[in-house]
Amino acid sequence: MAKRIIILISALNLLIGCSSRYQVKEMSVGIGAERSADLMVGTVLFDDEWTVPAGSIGCCWGDGGARSFVYDVPFPSKVVVAWYDMDTDLFRVGEATMDNKAGYEFIKEMKPFIDRRTGQYKDRKLPYLIVGIKRNGLIKVWISNAPGNYLGRQILEIGSGMAQIKELPPEEER
């Protein structure tokens, strides 16, 4: 009986230790698009649990132009994005899967960086999760230690996906 209890406790510890739910205390989440794209982003939903606001996006692929901050959330393993391209009159919805373990490991090993404009050394460990969307439906997700063009910036692609063209909802529901 004691042997079974020890095996059960060991198995339980192994399951708990291998959990894919990596908690993040604070994180910046940025949404960006290719330059000159005029996109109205309506939904940015992570793991069917938490969202960030976006709105009109027109730049900063890989930099995360429109940023929001989130606190005490699990590091996501997928993101669903819905947007309307005002130039092509197309509505797209897509999902990108992420390697949340690689993202979380990146956060634990983040390095400081230097602000090029001010020369200020920044060693605050604030991860930047960046979701990039393109007119053709491509969705990319990166994790970075800094936004934009900073000295010492590290960036790692942790996910991708493709959005599909969908019918626009009726005008009274928009």
Secondary structure by P-SEA (a helix, b strand, c coil): caaaaaaaaaaaaaaaaacccccccbbbbbbbcccccccccccccccccbbbbbcccccccccccbbbbbcccccccbbbbbbbcccccbbbbbbbbbaaaaaaaaaabbbbbbccccccccccbbbbbbbbbcccbbbbbbbbcccccccbbbbbbcccbbbbbbcccccccc
